[in-house]
Amino acid sequence: MDIQDQQLVIKIVLLVGVTVATALLTRSSSGARHQAIRRVLLVLFAAATAAVIVAPQLVSGLARLMGVGRGTDLLLYGLAVAFVCFLATYYGRMRMLNRQITNLTRALALAEGRRTGES
């Protein structure tokens, strides 16, 4: 695999990561399936982290396979994708909480209006 092919591979991997983050941003996070996926991803993350801690040369080898110069660069790219995923997840949660607050405020206002109307 020549350098251009390797660079194409890393670009595709990074673009897939951004696409996943975008998908997370647009999905609802209230289902059991979504929670199961998150747990599986967390276990995979923990296993990958443990593997990197035990054998750091794995990252350098993987980086060379993907056309990235150093393992630390690959980790930086992965961190950037993980950060975007975190932002997408956080934004989704905040959107859900804002919707809940709006619904509760409306229900409270209607209940207060009914209570004062009965007096």
FENHUUR-V825049 format. One record per residue. RES is the residue in one letter. SS is DSSP state (alpha for helix, beta for strand, coil for the rest). Layout:
# FENHUUR-V825049
RES_SS ; RES_SS
This chain:
# FENHUUR-V825049
M_coil ; D_coil ; I_alpha ; Q_alpha ; D_alpha ; Q_alpha ; Q_alpha ; L_alpha ; V_alpha ; I_alpha ; K_alpha ; I_alpha ; V_alpha ; L_alpha ; L_alpha ; V_alpha ; G_alpha ; V_alpha ; T_alpha ; V_alpha ; A_alpha ; T_alpha ; A_alpha ; L_alpha ; L_alpha ; T_alpha ; R_coil ; S_coil ; S_coil ; S_coil ; G_coil ; A_alpha ; R_alpha ; H_alpha ; Q_alpha ; A_alpha ; I_alpha ; R_alpha ; R_alpha ; V_alpha ; L_alpha ; L_alpha ; V_alpha ; L_alpha ; F_alpha ; A_alpha ; A_alpha ; A_alpha ; T_alpha ; A_alpha ; A_alpha ; V_alpha ; I_alpha ; V_alpha ; A_coil ; P_coil ; Q_alpha ; L_alpha ; V_alpha ; S_alpha ; G_alpha ; L_alpha ; A_alpha ; R_alpha ; L_alpha ; M_alpha ; G_coil ; V_coil ; G_coil ; R_coil ; G_alpha ; T_alpha ; D_alpha ; L_alpha ; L_alpha ; L_alpha ; Y_alpha ; G_alpha ; L_alpha ; A_alpha ; V_alpha ; A_alpha ; F_alpha ; V_alpha ; C_alpha ; F_alpha ; L_alpha ; A_alpha ; T_alpha ; Y_alpha ; Y_alpha ; G_alpha ; R_alpha ; M_alpha ; R_alpha ; M_alpha ; L_alpha ; N_alpha ; R_alpha ; Q_alpha ; I_alpha ; T_alpha ; N_alpha ; L_alpha ; T_alpha ; R_alpha ; A_alpha ; L_alpha ; A_alpha ; L_alpha ; A_alpha ; E_alpha ; G_alpha ; R_alpha ; R_alpha ; T_alpha ; G_alpha ; E_alpha ; S_coil
